[in-house]
Amino acid sequence: MGREKTFLICEECLSRNYTITKRQDAKERLEIRKYCPHCHRYTLHKESK
């Protein structure tokens, strides 16, 4: 059981702003509100594949 690197993508501009690591056996996809430097505001970021 290792960890895999995933990206968080802004829902507004679709830019990859953040990199995270999570367990490989985690089934659910992460959704979190974070600051987007391209939109200059807080937006919903979803985990990419």
TALIN-V114719 format. One record per pair of residues at least 12 apart in sequence whose C-alpha atoms are under 6 Angstrom apart, sorted by sequence separation. I is the first residue (numbers start at 1). J is the second residue. D is the distance in whole Angstrom. If there is no record, write none. Layout:
[[I;J;D] [I;J;D]]
//
This chain:
[[7;19;5] [32;44;6] [33;45;6] [6;19;6] [32;45;5] [6;20;5] [31;45;6] [5;20;6] [31;46;5] [5;21;4] [30;46;6] [4;21;5] [30;47;5] [4;22;6] [29;47;6] [3;22;5] [3;23;5] [4;24;6] [3;24;5] [11;44;6] [11;45;6] [10;45;5] [9;45;5] [8;45;6] [9;46;5] [8;46;5] [8;47;5] [7;47;6] [7;48;6]]
//
